């Protein structure tokens, strides 16, 4: 891609100048790693189920291509466009999540997917980024909208009611992992919104209590926790195989295509793709992958420290929390740092719903964190007072130093 000239005022040129190039580069790196690791992991999986050797690879090429297009298109949106997309997408995802309870595919006792001709879709994957933006918008209205009687708009109450509706749907599927991520996203947003520390600690206590109820209510949650806490209880085949893969890989790995974990684990191309990376490319690549995810999260948080728009701060903090948590849960499960949970590694694991929803999530992050210049800053009216001219000069200098924010 050619770098646009500084005099180019087209929409594409303005997008390129104002986008976060570091985060965008990290995303491209993750997509590239996703292609490479799919080449390593999917042929063995396809052979096991009697499918064409290149079936998963070709489908993932299409999925990642669509994800890249969604990412770029979403990153060009205005703040209003991001909000509207989240409202429409959230309504559709909420309706589709409800439909899974009636017409969804049942896999391992859970109804989370809707079957389509070329793929199965998990609507809750798209509910996560849309909820983060809608909740951020509702919370920000508390400071920007005043009712006629002088009261603030009850944005926090509206966001809580929306969260409770989503929580009820996810619990009914059940999808405790996604419910945990969305809960952490919302609690983070409430904390950033200035929730008193006493109420915040109360929420943490409620989350611990809810986890205890899930442990007592759902047999699969209880089984995973017991297997994590007691290595001598239950089946540990997947985790033991995953840990052996990291040990076999060592520092530099066994080499491309030389790993064995993909021949032994049914989910080597999805939930345990990190183990494939560790065995074939070693500790150095694993640390590099962790560093890329960490850089995306930290870079976004640093840009938010210079932001003044509450909608941007609340929405982007929720989005990046969900992204970082998903990456941590996948890698932590693979390394047996936390109980196992079927959650994909963003842009690297196989899956269309995951790739496109993560692209939507990070596309919104890029759109929200773009630098924005006030219209007319470089073309002021001809008649202006000396005081306003001085203010304009200071504003220009501040903008050129990257310090001006709307």
ABEGO torsion letter per residue (X at the ends): XBBBBAABABAAAAAAAABBAAAAAAAAAAAAAAAAAAAAAAAAAAAAAGBBAAAAAAAAAAAAAAAAAAAAAAAABBAAAAAAAAAAAAAAAAAAAAAAAAABBBBGGBBABBBBAABBBBAAAAAAAAAAAAAAAAAAAAAABBBAAGBBBBAAAAAAAAAAAAAAAAAAOBBAAAAAAAAAAAAAAAAAAGBBAAAAAAAAAAAAAAAAAAAAABAAAAAAAAAAABAABEBAAAAAAAAAAAAAAEAAEAEBGABAAAAABAAAABAAAAAAAAAAAEAAAAAAAAAAAAAAAAAAAAAAAABABAAAAAAAAAAAAAAAAAAAAAAAAAAGABBBBBBBBBGABBEAAAAAAAAAAAAAAAAAABBBBBBGAABBBABBBAAAAAAAAAAAAAAAAGABBX
